């Protein structure tokens, strides 16, 4: 089974690692999709991403639970990645329950992952006194 999860993964934290471990346990290959720098800027503001897509990709590729990393810049590119890689299961945050999930039509199953405590990149930036848009 091929498993997919995606996000910005700008500043990695324990919540991300737990997500990768969980997603990896559902199949025999985990592919992580990351938003391109332009896509992050459009969705999170001009002060993001903190780390470039090349740097984010390099860090993710070093994590033992991840087999492959794909960068996408649009909804269509995300769906293309899912289709080309024959993804079976998409793992997303439980905050997406009941909402329209981009790419769900391209996979056999969508699984939800509950957020781990207060871990979030936004919270990290706020604690560091950064302005978050």
Backbone torsions as a table, in degrees:
resi	resn	phi	psi	omega
1	UNK	NA	135.8	178.4
2	UNK	-102.5	128.1	-176.2
3	UNK	-114.6	145.8	-177.8
4	UNK	-132.5	142.0	165.3
5	UNK	-142.9	155.0	-178.9
6	UNK	-146.3	161.1	178.5
7	UNK	172.6	-168.5	179.1
8	UNK	-81.2	-46.8	-178.9
9	UNK	51.9	47.3	-176.1
10	UNK	-73.4	-49.6	175.7
11	UNK	-123.8	107.7	-175.9
12	UNK	-70.3	143.4	177.8
13	UNK	-145.1	177.6	-175.4
14	UNK	-57.4	-36.6	178.3
15	UNK	-57.7	-41.0	177.0
16	UNK	-63.8	-45.8	-177.9
17	UNK	-61.3	-43.3	178.3
18	UNK	-63.2	-38.0	175.7
19	UNK	-60.9	-47.0	-179.2
20	UNK	-62.9	-41.8	178.8
21	UNK	-62.4	-45.5	179.7
22	UNK	-63.0	-49.6	-178.1
23	UNK	-60.5	-41.9	179.0
24	UNK	-60.7	-34.8	-177.5
25	UNK	-69.7	-13.9	-176.8
26	UNK	-86.7	-11.5	-176.8
27	UNK	-155.0	-161.7	179.7
28	UNK	-113.6	1.9	175.7
29	UNK	-150.8	129.8	176.3
30	UNK	-113.5	123.6	174.7
31	UNK	-110.2	130.0	177.8
32	UNK	-111.2	124.8	175.6
33	UNK	-95.4	137.1	176.1
34	UNK	-123.3	143.4	177.2
35	UNK	-69.0	137.2	176.1
36	UNK	-63.7	162.9	178.8
37	UNK	-56.4	-44.0	-179.7
38	UNK	-62.5	-41.6	179.8
39	UNK	-65.3	-39.1	177.6
40	UNK	-63.3	-45.9	179.4
41	UNK	-58.8	-41.5	179.6
42	UNK	-64.3	-37.6	-175.0
43	UNK	-92.6	-27.5	-172.8
44	UNK	-118.4	-4.8	177.9
45	UNK	105.0	168.3	-172.1
46	UNK	-72.2	-15.5	178.8
47	UNK	-83.5	-2.2	-179.1
48	UNK	-119.3	156.0	-0.7
49	UNK	-78.0	159.5	174.7
50	UNK	-72.9	-43.6	179.3
51	UNK	-108.9	142.7	-179.0
52	UNK	-67.6	162.5	179.0
53	UNK	-62.3	-34.4	178.1
54	UNK	-64.6	-43.1	179.2
55	UNK	-68.0	-42.8	178.8
56	UNK	-62.0	-41.6	179.7
57	UNK	-64.0	-44.4	-179.7
58	UNK	-59.6	-45.7	-179.7
59	UNK	-64.4	-45.4	-179.3
60	UNK	-63.0	-38.1	179.8
61	UNK	-64.9	-18.0	-180.0
62	UNK	-88.0	-5.9	-178.2
63	UNK	-84.9	128.1	-170.7
64	UNK	-64.0	-22.5	-178.5
65	UNK	-85.0	-8.4	-176.5
66	UNK	-104.7	129.0	-179.6
67	UNK	-96.6	-27.4	-174.9
68	UNK	-156.1	148.6	177.7
69	UNK	-127.4	131.5	178.2
70	UNK	-120.3	138.7	175.4
71	UNK	-103.8	135.3	177.3
72	UNK	-135.7	149.4	-176.4
73	UNK	-114.9	-4.0	-179.0
74	UNK	-151.3	167.1	176.4
75	UNK	-59.4	-39.7	-178.9
76	UNK	-65.6	-40.5	178.1
77	UNK	-66.4	-37.5	176.5
78	UNK	-60.4	-48.5	179.9
79	UNK	-63.7	-34.9	176.5
80	UNK	-63.1	-43.7	178.3
81	UNK	-60.5	-44.1	-179.8
82	UNK	-61.6	-46.5	-177.3
83	UNK	-67.8	-47.4	-177.7
84	UNK	-63.2	-30.0	-178.3
85	UNK	-96.5	6.6	178.5
86	UNK	49.0	48.9	-177.7
87	UNK	-66.7	133.0	177.7
88	UNK	-91.7	-45.2	-173.5
89	UNK	-126.6	132.3	173.6
90	UNK	-108.8	128.9	178.4
91	UNK	-108.4	124.9	-179.9
92	UNK	-134.4	165.4	179.6
93	UNK	-65.6	145.2	-176.8
94	UNK	-65.8	-14.0	175.4
95	UNK	-67.9	-8.8	178.0
96	UNK	-94.6	-0.4	178.5
97	UNK	-57.4	132.5	178.5
98	UNK	80.7	1.9	180.0
99	UNK	-110.9	162.2	175.9
100	UNK	-72.0	123.6	-178.2
101	UNK	-107.5	122.8	178.7
102	UNK	-62.8	125.7	177.5
103	UNK	95.3	-7.2	-176.4
104	UNK	-62.1	-26.2	179.3
105	UNK	-73.9	-11.9	-176.9
106	UNK	-96.3	-3.0	-176.5
107	UNK	-125.2	163.2	-179.8
108	UNK	-78.7	-32.3	-173.2
109	UNK	-148.7	144.6	173.6
110	UNK	-115.1	126.6	177.5
111	UNK	-113.4	148.4	-179.0
112	UNK	-109.4	142.7	179.5
113	UNK	-118.7	125.7	179.5
114	UNK	-76.6	135.5	178.4
115	UNK	-56.7	141.5	178.7
116	UNK	-91.3	109.9	178.3
117	UNK	45.3	-133.3	-175.1
118	UNK	-97.9	12.9	-176.0
119	UNK	-67.6	120.3	172.5
120	UNK	-162.4	149.1	178.4
121	UNK	-62.0	-40.8	179.0
122	UNK	-58.1	-46.1	179.1
123	UNK	-62.1	-38.3	178.6
124	UNK	-62.7	-45.3	-179.6
125	UNK	-64.9	-39.5	178.7
126	UNK	-64.8	-42.8	178.8
127	UNK	-62.4	-31.0	-179.7
128	UNK	-84.0	-0.6	177.7
129	UNK	80.1	12.8	179.2
130	UNK	-77.5	150.8	174.3
131	UNK	-82.4	126.2	179.6
132	UNK	-112.2	127.5	-179.6
133	UNK	-91.7	NA	NA
